[in-house]
Structure formats: structure tokens, C-alpha cells
Amino acid sequence: MHLSRFPRTRLAHLPTPLEPMPRLSKELGVEIWIKRDDCTGLSTGGNKTRKLEFLMGEALEQGADMVMTQGATQTNHGRQTAAAAAKLGLACHLLFEDRTGYNNANYNNNGNVLLDHLHGATTQKFPGGHDMPAEMERAAERKRAEGHKVYVIPGGGSNPTGALGYVNCAFEMVSQANDMGLRIDRVVHATGSSGTQAGLVTGFCAMNAQIPVLGIGTRAPRPKQEDMLFSLATRTSEKLGCPGVVTREDVVANTDYVGDGYGLPTESGLEAIRMFAELEGILLDPCYSAKGAAGMIDLARKGTFKDQRIVFVHTGGAAALGGYDFAFDTANAWVEL
């Protein structure tokens, strides 16, 4: 796959580390490694930076002076988009959908939201249930009427252009594993808007790497999640010039760990945050990476990964922790000496 055929602007610190997690592995009785895509470097990092290299490359090629995208209030994608726009000298407008109903001041003003505004983005907020792509197109038309050349990025950066970032990650991961003599039996990560998993699956299939990818869902029911994934993987493979390389059987999601809904912390997710923090010094976020890790932890305990070497792709998002302080009980951490 010759990805240099596509417009790209370099934003990420690549390659990201691929490293073992010995204490977590010992705790779970399964060998687990981590692909540190929380270390991509753009505004505390995260998986969206890989996608934005190709999306922003396309925006610049088209002469855009403004980018626009949408997501939930504590969107990691919005924060990285705002940072990329700042780095490239573009205006940025973000549309937030309230998917939680939280009135907590930190949730609505701290974490990713604070960083969005520090990067210079303007923001709008809508109640839950809105047709956000339609709202975004209306906002883009208003900005175009003001004279801006707007490049619209779908939620999560999840279209074939954005998914190229994770095709590239698949190539990078296989190259690292080959150099290390490391056999990867399965890749696990949190999946939401589907671009990360669609790109990984497409890249692995295009290489015939024979590495299955399990996405732990953070929002949609399994049939909808897998349909979205397969559709995007199909379109991504067509963009790459290898149509049909991904089959329906290559696309697998487990949505048992969503909990009460998107953006709502779960007990298993909070346990995963504590385990990663206390055993490996790694921070997860409550919306995505913690639910992905919770699924991996539970499946490991159930013996699903017996005799396998797992790579957990850390999609970042720790900046959101500041918006979820109410979910953590830290009172017992204070001691008097």
C-alpha cells in the first residue's frame, strides 16, 4: 500500500511505542502489550491525530481556511482537531451534542472543553438526539456565507480519508512486531465512530497479516456497530485500490461493556482506569479507552485469550478525566502523618 499517494500533513509523533504491560499481564494471567497511541503528541495525544494527518492534508490541498467537526461534549476528536487547526493556522469550529445530560460544571467546562478553547476553537452545543451532521452542514453554510472555505470532518474523523491513519498504524505495528520478533495473536481496542477499527482491519487484511481485531463498543448495539465498521472498511479498501480485501467475518465488535450509554462511566470502566493507573502508570479515559480496557480485562478473566498475546491499542483521552472528577472517590487517598 503506497499511502504517499494521498495528501498528508505530519502531526503525530510516530511510531508510537509498542511495549509490554508486565504487571497487568501478571494480574490477568494473559500476556498483554500496549500500542501507545495516547503518545501521538498533539494536545496530549490520542488516536484521532493519525486520522487528522490525512484529513488535514486533504483540507490544505483543497485550500480550506476553517475546519469543522462535531461530537459529544468531552470529545477527544474535537480537542485534537482544534489543536491541529491551531498548529496549521486554520480556524476551527466545534459542535457539541449533549449525550449525557450532565450539568456538572467540570464536565461542561473542564477537560477537553477547556483545551478546545485554549486552542482557539469556537463551540456550539445542542441537546441530545439532534441530527448532528445536518447541524454541522448548516453551520458550515453560514461560515461559507461569511467568506470562509470550510472543510467538514465527520464525527470521530471516521471516513475513508481518516481511516487511512489506521491503515498506516497497522503497517507500523506489523513492522514493529517483525523487528521485535513478536507474534501478535489479537488486537483489542475501544471502537466508537469506527474509523480506527476499520483502518486497522483494512491494513491487516491488505497485508495478509492474519491479526484479528476485536473492537469493544462504546455506544452502538453490536449489529449497528459491525455494519458501520464493515461499510467503512469496504470504502477504505476501495480508496486504497484493493476492493474486497475485507470480508464481513473480519469485522468483530463486542458491545457488552457500553453500560447505560455513551459517555456514562461504568463500574468496570472505573476499575480498568484504576488498574492501568496503579499497575502500569497509564491513564485511560471514562468514555472510550476505559470501556475498551474493561472489555479486555473481563474477557481475559473469562479465559477468552488463553495462550494468546494481546495488543491493546490505547486510543488516548486522558484529558477528559478532568471533566469526570465526580466519578472518582478519592477521599480515602488523603492521610495525615
Beta strands, then each sheet from edge to edge (+ up, - down):
strand 1: 18-20
strand 2: 31-36
strand 3: 66-72
strand 4: 91-97
strand 5: 122-126
strand 6: 150-152
strand 7: 186-191
strand 8: 213-217
strand 9: 252-254
strand 10: 309-314
sheet 1: 1+ 2- 10- 7- 8- 9-
sheet 2: 5+ 4+ 3+ 6+
end
